[in-house]
């Protein structure tokens, strides 16, 4: 799944560690999501969307 997480995080000038702390996950989880090696669970995707005040479908887009 493609995502805009890295761009959104950078826009806030947060490190991966900062974002991980806000979401209650590890920095490695954030890295894996950003590099599209891991798709977040639905509850985590909703948490991310709420944090960035964006609809889920603006952050996460199914890969072709």
PDB file as gemmi writes it, atoms N, CA and C in Angstrom:
CRYST1    1.000    1.000    1.000  90.00  90.00  90.00 P 1                      
ATOM      1  N   UNK A   1       0.841  -1.172   0.000  1.00  0.00           N  
ATOM      2  CA  UNK A   1       0.000   0.000   0.000  1.00  0.00           C  
ATOM      3  C   UNK A   1       0.892   1.242   0.000  1.00  0.00           C  
ATOM      4  N   UNK A   2       0.620   2.128  -0.913  1.00  0.00           N  
ATOM      5  CA  UNK A   2       1.364   3.382  -0.966  1.00  0.00           C  
ATOM      6  C   UNK A   2       0.823   4.312   0.115  1.00  0.00           C  
ATOM      7  N   UNK A   3       1.689   5.216   0.587  1.00  0.00           N  
ATOM      8  CA  UNK A   3       1.228   6.136   1.622  1.00  0.00           C  
ATOM      9  C   UNK A   3       2.006   7.446   1.593  1.00  0.00           C  
ATOM     10  N   UNK A   4       1.438   8.424   2.246  1.00  0.00           N  
ATOM     11  CA  UNK A   4       2.012   9.772   2.331  1.00  0.00           C  
ATOM     12  C   UNK A   4       2.576  10.054   3.729  1.00  0.00           C  
ATOM     13  N   UNK A   5       2.784   9.018   4.508  1.00  0.00           N  
ATOM     14  CA  UNK A   5       3.163   9.216   5.907  1.00  0.00           C  
ATOM     15  C   UNK A   5       4.474   9.991   6.052  1.00  0.00           C  
ATOM     16  N   UNK A   6       5.480   9.636   5.270  1.00  0.00           N  
ATOM     17  CA  UNK A   6       6.769  10.339   5.362  1.00  0.00           C  
ATOM     18  C   UNK A   6       6.641  11.819   5.065  1.00  0.00           C  
ATOM     19  N   UNK A   7       5.871  12.158   4.048  1.00  0.00           N  
ATOM     20  CA  UNK A   7       5.683  13.570   3.694  1.00  0.00           C  
ATOM     21  C   UNK A   7       4.919  14.322   4.783  1.00  0.00           C  
ATOM     22  N   UNK A   8       3.883  13.689   5.311  1.00  0.00           N  
ATOM     23  CA  UNK A   8       3.111  14.326   6.380  1.00  0.00           C  
ATOM     24  C   UNK A   8       3.970  14.530   7.622  1.00  0.00           C  
ATOM     25  N   UNK A   9       4.755  13.516   7.966  1.00  0.00           N  
ATOM     26  CA  UNK A   9       5.631  13.610   9.140  1.00  0.00           C  
ATOM     27  C   UNK A   9       6.658  14.716   8.948  1.00  0.00           C  
ATOM     28  N   UNK A  10       7.271  14.760   7.772  1.00  0.00           N  
ATOM     29  CA  UNK A  10       8.286  15.780   7.486  1.00  0.00           C  
ATOM     30  C   UNK A  10       7.677  17.185   7.540  1.00  0.00           C  
ATOM     31  N   UNK A  11       6.439  17.298   7.102  1.00  0.00           N  
ATOM     32  CA  UNK A  11       5.756  18.591   7.147  1.00  0.00           C  
ATOM     33  C   UNK A  11       5.596  19.127   8.557  1.00  0.00           C  
ATOM     34  N   UNK A  12       5.570  18.223   9.523  1.00  0.00           N  
ATOM     35  CA  UNK A  12       5.468  18.612  10.937  1.00  0.00           C  
ATOM     36  C   UNK A  12       6.849  18.713  11.587  1.00  0.00           C  
ATOM     37  N   UNK A  13       7.880  18.412  10.816  1.00  0.00           N  
ATOM     38  CA  UNK A  13       9.271  18.340  11.297  1.00  0.00           C  
ATOM     39  C   UNK A  13       9.442  17.371  12.464  1.00  0.00           C  
ATOM     40  N   UNK A  14       8.679  16.268  12.425  1.00  0.00           N  
ATOM     41  CA  UNK A  14       8.797  15.220  13.431  1.00  0.00           C  
ATOM     42  C   UNK A  14       9.754  14.161  12.920  1.00  0.00           C  
ATOM     43  N   UNK A  15      10.537  13.589  13.810  1.00  0.00           N  
ATOM     44  CA  UNK A  15      11.357  12.429  13.462  1.00  0.00           C  
ATOM     45  C   UNK A  15      10.461  11.197  13.474  1.00  0.00           C  
ATOM     46  N   UNK A  16      10.962  10.107  12.954  1.00  0.00           N  
ATOM     47  CA  UNK A  16      10.206   8.854  13.033  1.00  0.00           C  
ATOM     48  C   UNK A  16       9.952   8.499  14.490  1.00  0.00           C  
ATOM     49  N   UNK A  17      10.930   8.755  15.341  1.00  0.00           N  
ATOM     50  CA  UNK A  17      10.773   8.485  16.771  1.00  0.00           C  
ATOM     51  C   UNK A  17       9.679   9.333  17.405  1.00  0.00           C  
ATOM     52  N   UNK A  18       9.608  10.611  17.002  1.00  0.00           N  
ATOM     53  CA  UNK A  18       8.557  11.500  17.518  1.00  0.00           C  
ATOM     54  C   UNK A  18       7.176  10.960  17.156  1.00  0.00           C  
ATOM     55  N   UNK A  19       7.022  10.598  15.885  1.00  0.00           N  
ATOM     56  CA  UNK A  19       5.729  10.090  15.419  1.00  0.00           C  
ATOM     57  C   UNK A  19       5.387   8.778  16.110  1.00  0.00           C  
ATOM     58  N   UNK A  20       6.373   7.916  16.239  1.00  0.00           N  
ATOM     59  CA  UNK A  20       6.150   6.630  16.910  1.00  0.00           C  
ATOM     60  C   UNK A  20       5.640   6.842  18.333  1.00  0.00           C  
ATOM     61  N   UNK A  21       6.247   7.785  19.032  1.00  0.00           N  
ATOM     62  CA  UNK A  21       5.846   8.068  20.412  1.00  0.00           C  
ATOM     63  C   UNK A  21       4.402   8.564  20.470  1.00  0.00           C  
ATOM     64  N   UNK A  22       4.032   9.439  19.549  1.00  0.00           N  
ATOM     65  CA  UNK A  22       2.676   9.972  19.523  1.00  0.00           C  
ATOM     66  C   UNK A  22       1.640   8.883  19.236  1.00  0.00           C  
ATOM     67  N   UNK A  23       2.044   7.872  18.455  1.00  0.00           N  
ATOM     68  CA  UNK A  23       1.120   6.804  18.068  1.00  0.00           C  
ATOM     69  C   UNK A  23       1.211   5.570  18.965  1.00  0.00           C  
ATOM     70  N   UNK A  24       2.206   5.529  19.845  1.00  0.00           N  
ATOM     71  CA  UNK A  24       2.360   4.386  20.740  1.00  0.00           C  
ATOM     72  C   UNK A  24       2.888   3.143  20.044  1.00  0.00           C  
ATOM     73  N   UNK A  25       3.747   3.349  19.022  1.00  0.00           N  
ATOM     74  CA  UNK A  25       4.367   2.236  18.296  1.00  0.00           C  
ATOM     75  C   UNK A  25       5.872   2.456  18.278  1.00  0.00           C  
ATOM     76  N   UNK A  26       6.608   1.503  17.728  1.00  0.00           N  
ATOM     77  CA  UNK A  26       8.063   1.648  17.656  1.00  0.00           C  
ATOM     78  C   UNK A  26       8.476   2.475  16.443  1.00  0.00           C  
ATOM     79  N   UNK A  27       9.672   3.032  16.502  1.00  0.00           N  
ATOM     80  CA  UNK A  27      10.212   3.764  15.363  1.00  0.00           C  
ATOM     81  C   UNK A  27      10.345   2.845  14.162  1.00  0.00           C  
ATOM     82  N   UNK A  28      10.666   1.581  14.427  1.00  0.00           N  
ATOM     83  CA  UNK A  28      10.804   0.607  13.340  1.00  0.00           C  
ATOM     84  C   UNK A  28       9.472   0.405  12.610  1.00  0.00           C  
ATOM     85  N   UNK A  29       8.373   0.466  13.354  1.00  0.00           N  
ATOM     86  CA  UNK A  29       7.051   0.345  12.730  1.00  0.00           C  
ATOM     87  C   UNK A  29       6.806   1.512  11.781  1.00  0.00           C  
ATOM     88  N   UNK A  30       7.141   2.716  12.215  1.00  0.00           N  
ATOM     89  CA  UNK A  30       6.965   3.893  11.359  1.00  0.00           C  
ATOM     90  C   UNK A  30       7.829   3.761  10.113  1.00  0.00           C  
ATOM     91  N   UNK A  31       9.069   3.339  10.290  1.00  0.00           N  
ATOM     92  CA  UNK A  31       9.961   3.157   9.150  1.00  0.00           C  
ATOM     93  C   UNK A  31       9.397   2.133   8.172  1.00  0.00           C  
ATOM     94  N   UNK A  32       8.891   1.025   8.681  1.00  0.00           N  
ATOM     95  CA  UNK A  32       8.351  -0.030   7.820  1.00  0.00           C  
ATOM     96  C   UNK A  32       7.112   0.451   7.065  1.00  0.00           C  
ATOM     97  N   UNK A  33       6.270   1.253   7.698  1.00  0.00           N  
ATOM     98  CA  UNK A  33       5.098   1.797   7.014  1.00  0.00           C  
ATOM     99  C   UNK A  33       5.543   2.769   5.921  1.00  0.00           C  
ATOM    100  N   UNK A  34       6.460   3.671   6.264  1.00  0.00           N  
ATOM    101  CA  UNK A  34       6.919   4.675   5.299  1.00  0.00           C  
ATOM    102  C   UNK A  34       7.600   4.046   4.087  1.00  0.00           C  
ATOM    103  N   UNK A  35       8.308   2.951   4.296  1.00  0.00           N  
ATOM    104  CA  UNK A  35       9.007   2.298   3.182  1.00  0.00           C  
ATOM    105  C   UNK A  35       8.134   1.242   2.509  1.00  0.00           C  
ATOM    106  N   UNK A  36       6.865   1.225   2.892  1.00  0.00           N  
ATOM    107  CA  UNK A  36       5.858   0.334   2.297  1.00  0.00           C  
ATOM    108  C   UNK A  36       6.191  -1.144   2.444  1.00  0.00           C  
ATOM    109  N   UNK A  37       6.883  -1.482   3.547  1.00  0.00           N  
ATOM    110  CA  UNK A  37       7.178  -2.882   3.854  1.00  0.00           C  
ATOM    111  C   UNK A  37       6.144  -3.461   4.810  1.00  0.00           C  
ATOM    112  N   UNK A  38       5.298  -2.592   5.350  1.00  0.00           N  
ATOM    113  CA  UNK A  38       4.303  -3.015   6.340  1.00  0.00           C  
ATOM    114  C   UNK A  38       3.066  -2.151   6.175  1.00  0.00           C  
ATOM    115  N   UNK A  39       1.905  -2.768   6.136  1.00  0.00           N  
ATOM    116  CA  UNK A  39       0.636  -2.038   6.119  1.00  0.00           C  
ATOM    117  C   UNK A  39       0.116  -1.975   7.546  1.00  0.00           C  
ATOM    118  N   UNK A  40      -0.240  -0.782   8.009  1.00  0.00           N  
ATOM    119  CA  UNK A  40      -0.715  -0.669   9.391  1.00  0.00           C  
ATOM    120  C   UNK A  40      -2.064  -1.359   9.575  1.00  0.00           C  
ATOM    121  N   UNK A  41      -2.330  -1.740  10.811  1.00  0.00           N  
ATOM    122  CA  UNK A  41      -3.648  -2.275  11.144  1.00  0.00           C  
ATOM    123  C   UNK A  41      -4.673  -1.159  10.953  1.00  0.00           C  
ATOM    124  N   UNK A  42      -5.916  -1.521  10.837  1.00  0.00           N  
ATOM    125  CA  UNK A  42      -6.969  -0.518  10.670  1.00  0.00           C  
ATOM    126  C   UNK A  42      -7.022   0.453  11.861  1.00  0.00           C  
ATOM    127  N   UNK A  43      -6.948  -0.036  13.107  1.00  0.00           N  
ATOM    128  CA  UNK A  43      -6.942   0.921  14.222  1.00  0.00           C  
ATOM    129  C   UNK A  43      -5.758   1.897  14.161  1.00  0.00           C  
ATOM    130  N   UNK A  44      -4.586   1.407  13.762  1.00  0.00           N  
ATOM    131  CA  UNK A  44      -3.429   2.296  13.656  1.00  0.00           C  
ATOM    132  C   UNK A  44      -3.616   3.284  12.510  1.00  0.00           C  
ATOM    133  N   UNK A  45      -4.164   2.844  11.402  1.00  0.00           N  
ATOM    134  CA  UNK A  45      -4.425   3.743  10.271  1.00  0.00           C  
ATOM    135  C   UNK A  45      -5.380   4.862  10.687  1.00  0.00           C  
ATOM    136  N   UNK A  46      -6.421   4.526  11.457  1.00  0.00           N  
ATOM    137  CA  UNK A  46      -7.353   5.542  11.946  1.00  0.00           C  
ATOM    138  C   UNK A  46      -6.646   6.517  12.891  1.00  0.00           C  
ATOM    139  N   UNK A  47      -5.769   5.995  13.738  1.00  0.00           N  
ATOM    140  CA  UNK A  47      -5.017   6.836  14.674  1.00  0.00           C  
ATOM    141  C   UNK A  47      -4.136   7.827  13.911  1.00  0.00           C  
ATOM    142  N   UNK A  48      -3.481   7.339  12.866  1.00  0.00           N  
ATOM    143  CA  UNK A  48      -2.634   8.191  12.027  1.00  0.00           C  
ATOM    144  C   UNK A  48      -3.482   9.274  11.360  1.00  0.00           C  
ATOM    145  N   UNK A  49      -4.613   8.876  10.808  1.00  0.00           N  
ATOM    146  CA  UNK A  49      -5.497   9.835  10.135  1.00  0.00           C  
ATOM    147  C   UNK A  49      -5.981  10.918  11.095  1.00  0.00           C  
ATOM    148  N   UNK A  50      -6.347  10.513  12.302  1.00  0.00           N  
ATOM    149  CA  UNK A  50      -6.792  11.502  13.305  1.00  0.00           C  
ATOM    150  C   UNK A  50      -5.663  12.443  13.682  1.00  0.00           C  
ATOM    151  N   UNK A  51      -4.464  11.905  13.862  1.00  0.00           N  
ATOM    152  CA  UNK A  51      -3.322  12.727  14.260  1.00  0.00           C  
ATOM    153  C   UNK A  51      -3.027  13.805  13.215  1.00  0.00           C  
ATOM    154  N   UNK A  52      -3.102  13.436  11.943  1.00  0.00           N  
ATOM    155  CA  UNK A  52      -2.804  14.382  10.869  1.00  0.00           C  
ATOM    156  C   UNK A  52      -4.048  15.103  10.351  1.00  0.00           C  
ATOM    157  N   UNK A  53      -5.214  14.796  10.952  1.00  0.00           N  
ATOM    158  CA  UNK A  53      -6.475  15.425  10.553  1.00  0.00           C  
ATOM    159  C   UNK A  53      -6.707  15.300   9.048  1.00  0.00           C  
ATOM    160  N   UNK A  54      -6.509  14.074   8.544  1.00  0.00           N  
ATOM    161  CA  UNK A  54      -6.693  13.760   7.126  1.00  0.00           C  
ATOM    162  C   UNK A  54      -7.563  12.516   7.007  1.00  0.00           C  
ATOM    163  N   UNK A  55      -8.324  12.387   5.929  1.00  0.00           N  
ATOM    164  CA  UNK A  55      -9.046  11.131   5.700  1.00  0.00           C  
ATOM    165  C   UNK A  55      -8.033  10.008   5.420  1.00  0.00           C  
ATOM    166  N   UNK A  56      -8.353   8.821   5.850  1.00  0.00           N  
ATOM    167  CA  UNK A  56      -7.453   7.673   5.636  1.00  0.00           C  
ATOM    168  C   UNK A  56      -7.082   7.542   4.168  1.00  0.00           C  
ATOM    169  N   UNK A  57      -8.059   7.726   3.284  1.00  0.00           N  
ATOM    170  CA  UNK A  57      -7.769   7.514   1.866  1.00  0.00           C  
ATOM    171  C   UNK A  57      -6.863   8.585   1.264  1.00  0.00           C  
ATOM    172  N   UNK A  58      -6.622   9.682   1.972  1.00  0.00           N  
ATOM    173  CA  UNK A  58      -5.632  10.667   1.526  1.00  0.00           C  
ATOM    174  C   UNK A  58      -4.224  10.248   1.934  1.00  0.00           C  
ATOM    175  N   UNK A  59      -4.118   9.446   2.982  1.00  0.00           N  
ATOM    176  CA  UNK A  59      -2.807   9.016   3.495  1.00  0.00           C  
ATOM    177  C   UNK A  59      -2.399   7.683   2.885  1.00  0.00           C  
ATOM    178  N   UNK A  60      -3.359   6.763   2.798  1.00  0.00           N  
ATOM    179  CA  UNK A  60      -3.074   5.408   2.313  1.00  0.00           C  
ATOM    180  C   UNK A  60      -3.832   5.145   1.023  1.00  0.00           C  
ATOM    181  N   UNK A  61      -3.093   4.708   0.003  1.00  0.00           N  
ATOM    182  CA  UNK A  61      -3.684   4.426  -1.318  1.00  0.00           C  
ATOM    183  C   UNK A  61      -3.285   3.023  -1.729  1.00  0.00           C  
ATOM    184  N   UNK A  62      -4.250   2.203  -2.121  1.00  0.00           N  
ATOM    185  CA  UNK A  62      -3.895   0.850  -2.558  1.00  0.00           C  
ATOM    186  C   UNK A  62      -2.916   0.884  -3.732  1.00  0.00           C  
ATOM    187  N   UNK A  63      -1.941  -0.002  -3.706  1.00  0.00           N  
ATOM    188  CA  UNK A  63      -0.984  -0.114  -4.818  1.00  0.00           C  
ATOM    189  C   UNK A  63      -1.680  -0.733  -6.011  1.00  0.00           C  
ATOM    190  N   UNK A  64      -1.243  -0.357  -7.192  1.00  0.00           N  
ATOM    191  CA  UNK A  64      -1.855  -0.908  -8.418  1.00  0.00           C  
ATOM    192  C   UNK A  64      -1.530  -2.364  -8.612  1.00  0.00           C  
TER     193      UNK A  64                                                      
END                                                                             
